[in-house]
Structures are given as structure tokens and as C-alpha cells.
Amino acid sequence: MEIQKQKSGDVLEFKIQGRLDAYWSDHLTNSIEESIRQGSHKIQLNLAKVDYLSSAGIRVLLKFYKQLSAIKGSLVVTQPSEGARSILAMAGLADVLISSAPSSAAQEVKVVEPKRLEKQNAIYYVHDVAPGATLKCSVVGDPKKLEAGGFTDCQNVAFPESTFGIGLGAFGSDFADCHERFGEFLALGGAAAYLPTDGTNVPDFMVSEGALVPEMKVLYALSGKGQFAQLLRFDAKPEPPGLVPFADLVEMALETSGSNLVGIAMVAESAGLVGAALRRSPAKNTSG
């Protein structure tokens, strides 16, 4: 990413060129913070040469929009490229950031009390999200191409809230744009995240906002469509050993669903986990 600053009166303009993703959003954050510390409270972001915004980039814009508004300053997006304008519009933020119009009120979220179940190693809280709902799983792409010398194409896959997926993919416009960055991704609950293999080593992510739905360029993946019937939360009991075996989680999922076949997607923190990450895109030597 390239950032150029130009001062005109009390307005500081940032001309930005490149992708505004998770990696480069930190650089933009540091640059804006430095300018604010130096007294610039009216900032314009020229996005004429920014074709891609991830959720990380959008959050940077919102952060400083709110921060500067609170001190009677302003942050305005000017001359957004077609791609940047489209993403901001789908996220419901075009009027907020481009014209500085008041944002709409957040939708209310209905809270439903969960069912509490106590077992030997943990306490579980079962939320009935969509009783009787089912999932349909399918395979996207062909992983055998890894053995045949790499990939020369990809598929565009959208991941709305009713879809989840895990596999190899990237955020971008097409295969040529993504071929050096394809990495492992996970999509769930209207959010998608992946680890680029271009050396940045910073996970990038996209979260559903308004009409904006995360889309991945996918080499291959396992994808599920439908709704999860239940949301299961758990806390390990404090007494020794304070651990919850994975087998216990599977058993609880089977028990609460009343089925002998379940689909599980889990987000959790863990300690002492040993893993591996893809270091090189399997499509790096093919630009399509």
C-alpha cells in the first residue's frame, strides 16, 4: 500500500493506493493516529485507487469516523473507486462515510434464555436456534489437483449466515489476483477469515454487513448449507483437571440433538495446541 498526505487549509487528505485488508489496515491506522496527534482533525481519505476493502479496513474507517466526530472533527471518504464504493454500499456505510450522513440505528437482538446442563467435566448452555433445521454438505473444487501440479482456476463461493465452509481460498477479484495468496480459510455465521500465503502472515477477514456477504475465491473446500439447529456453549468446571475432552463435546452434541449424525463447527480458545499452517499457495506458479 502507498499512502500520500496533502494538507489544504485545515483538511488533511490521504491518497491511498492498494488493498485495504487486515495487513495494510494497521499501516493506515498508524498513519491516521500520527496525524491526529499532530493536530489534524479533519481528514479526507481518497480511495480512488483502492479496489478492495476487507472488514478490517472498514473497521478502521468507522473507528476514526467515530473518534473524530466525538471531538468535532470529521473523516470523509472521497472519490471511492467502483469496488470501494460497492463494498461500502453493501455494508450500509456509503451514506455514513462518503457523505457523513447519520448512521441508522442498530437492530435489536432478541435474547433467549438457554437450557443449562451440568455434566462431569463441564456446564453446558444449549440455545435452540432453529429446532429441526438440517445441513447439506458438499465438496467444492478438486483437492487432487495438488498432486497433479497445482491449480489454474478457482470458484467464487458466497458465505452468508446460513453457510459455513473450510478449505483453501482467498479474498480477491479473480484467480490471477489471488494465485499468490491462496491459504486456509474458515467461514461461519456470516463471517469468513483466511491466512494469506504471500508472506504477510496476518489473517484477513470479512464480516456480513447489510447486503455485504463474504465471498471467497475457492480452490477447494467442504461447504455446508442450511441452519444449525442449536448453539452449544460450555465452561469447564474449575476443579481438577479443568479440561473438557473433545469426545465429551461430540457426545453432548449427539445427546442434545437427539440424532446419531450431527454437523459441528466450533470456535474455541485452546492452550498447548500444536498445529501447522500452509506456507505457500498451491497456485503460486500459475497466474491463469
N, C-alpha and C positions, 0 to 999 in steps of 0.2 A: 504494500500500500504506500502511496505517496500523499503527503499532506502539505499543502501550501497555505500560508496565512497572509492575509492582506487587510490592513486597517484603513477604514474610511470614516472619519469622524469618531463617534463612539461605538461604531459597529465593527466587529472583527469577523471577517469571512474566512471560513475554512474551505479550500478546494480539495476535494478528496478523490483519489483515483485508485481503483482496485476493488477487491472483495471486502465487504464489511462483515466478517464472520467472527467466530469466537476468538481466533488468534489475533486478528487485527483490531478487534474492538478494544482490547486492552491498550493498544498504542493510541487509539483515538481518545480513550478515557484519560490517559496520562497527559495528552496534549491539551485537551479542554481544561482539565483541572489546573494545569500550569498557567493557562491564560486567565482563568478565573482568579487565581491567586495574584496575578499581576494587575487585576482590576478590570478585566473585560467582562461585562455583564450582559452585553447584547451580542449574541453570536448567531451567525448565519452559516449553515452547512450546505455548500454547493455539491450536490450529488449527481451532477451531470454525467460523470464518468464512473459511477458506482452502479453496476447492473445487478448485484446480488446483496441481499441483506438477510442474515440469519436472525433468529430470535435474540442472540447475544447482541447483535448490532442494534436491533430495535430497542432493547432494554437500555442501552447506552443513551440513545436519543431521548427516551422517556425520562431517564434518570435526570439528565441535565435540563430537560424541559421543565420538570417539576422543581428542581433545585433553583434554577434561575428565576422562575415565576415567583417563588417564595420570597425572593429578595428584590422584587420589582424589576427583574431583568427579563430576558427573553432568549429563546432558542427557536430558530425557524429554519426549515428545510427549503432550499431554493433550487430551482432548475433540476428537479429529480429526473433521472433517466426513466425511460419507459418501464424498465424492470424494477427500479426502486419505487416508483410511483405505484406500480401494480401491487407490490408486496405490502406497502403501507396502506393501500386502499383495502386489500383483503383482510388486513389486520384491524381495520376500522380506525386507523390512525391518520389517514391522509388529511382530514379536516383539522385534526389536532396539531399535527406537526408542520404541515405545509402552510395552512392559513391561520394557525393558532386559535382556532375556534374552540369553545369549551368542549371537553370530552363528555360522552354520555355516561350516565350513572351505571355502576356495576350491577349486574343481575344478582338477585337474591338467590342464595343457595339453601335448599331445604335440607335440614339435618334430621336424620332418622336414627333413633337410638338402636345400637347393635345388640345382638344376643351375646351374653357372656358365658363362656365355657371354661372351666378350670380342669386342667389335666396334670399329669405328674410333673412335667418339666416347664410348663408354660400356662399362661392365661390367654385365652383366645377371645376375639371380638368379631362376631360374624354379622356382616351387613348384607341384607338381601337386596341386591341391586336390581336384578331383573329375574325373578323366580321363573324357572322353566326355560330360560334362554339357553341356546346352544351355539357352538362354534363350528365352523367349517374350515379345515386347514388344507393348504395346497402348497406345492413347491413352485417357486419362481426361478426360471433360468436353469442352467445345467452345470452343476459343480464339476462334472467330468472334464470340462474344458481346462481345468487346472492341469490335468495330466496330458492334455493334447497340445499344450504350447501357449495357453493364455486365452484372453478374451478380446474380441474385436467389436463387441456391441453390448448394449445394456437395455434394460426395460425401465420405463417410468412407472413407479408404483406410488399411489397416494395412501397415506395412513391416517384416516380420520379416527375419531374416538372409538368407532366400532371395529377397528382393525388393529392387529398387532403383527410384528414381524421381527425376525432376527436373521442376519446374513451379512453379505458384503455389498456395500453401496457407497454413495457419496451424494452431497448436495451440489447441484450444478445444472447447466443448461442442456448438455448432451454428453456423449461418450468422449469426444475429443477434449471437452472441458474438464472431465473428471478422471481421465485414464491414469493420471499420475497420483491421484488422491484416494482411490477406492480403498476402503477399510471396513472394519467390523462395525455394524450398526445394530441398534435396538430401537424398536418403535412400539409404543404402548400408551393408551389413554390420550390420544391426540397429541403426543409428543414423540419426536424422533431425535436420536443422538448418534453420532458416529465418531470414530477416531481416524483422522486422515493419516495417510502414509507418506506424506510429502515432506516429512521432517519437522513439521511444526509441533507435533506431539501435544496439541491442545484439542480436546474434544469439541466438536461443534454441534449445535442443536437447533431444532426448530419446534416451536410450540404453537398449537392451533390458536388463532386469534381472529374472531369474527369469521369471515369467509376464507381466511387463510388456513390451508390444510397442509401439513408437512408432506413433501414429496421427495422421494429418493430415486436416484438413478441406480438401479439394482443389477448386479452381476448374477447373483443367485441368493435365494433366501427361503425360509419357511415362513409362510404368512397365514394368519388366521383371521377370519371374518365372522362377525356376529357380536354378541354381547356376553360378557362374563356374568354368570348368574349371581355370584357372590363376591364380596370383598372381605378377605380374612386378614385381620391384624393380630399380632401376638407380641407378648412380652415374656421373656424368660424369667422364671422365678429366681429371686435373689439368692436362695440357699444353694449350696454346692450341688452340682458343678456349675449351675447357672448357664447351661447350654441347652439348645433345642436341636436334636438330631434332625437331619433333613427327612429321614423316614417318618418321623412324627408329624411333620408338616404334610407329607403326602397322605398319611393315614387320616389326618384331620380333614383334609380336603375331600377325601372319599366319603368320610362319615357325614360331613355337613351337606354334601351334595346329594347323598343317597344314591350314588351311581358307582359302577365299577370301572368307569372310564372318565377321566377328567383332564382338562387342559389347565395348566398352571403357568402364570407369569409372575415372577417375584422380584421385588425391589427391596434390597436389604443392605445394611452395613455388616461387614464381617472383619474379623481380626485373624491374622495368620494365614490368609488365603494366598496360595501360590498359583499364579496364572501366567498366561503368555499373550502377547499381542502381535498382530501382523505388522511387519516392519517395511514391507514393500508391496505396492499394488500389483496384483497379478496381471494387470493390463498395461503396465508402465511402458513397455516397448512397442505398444500398438496404439496409434492415435486415431485409428478408424478413418 
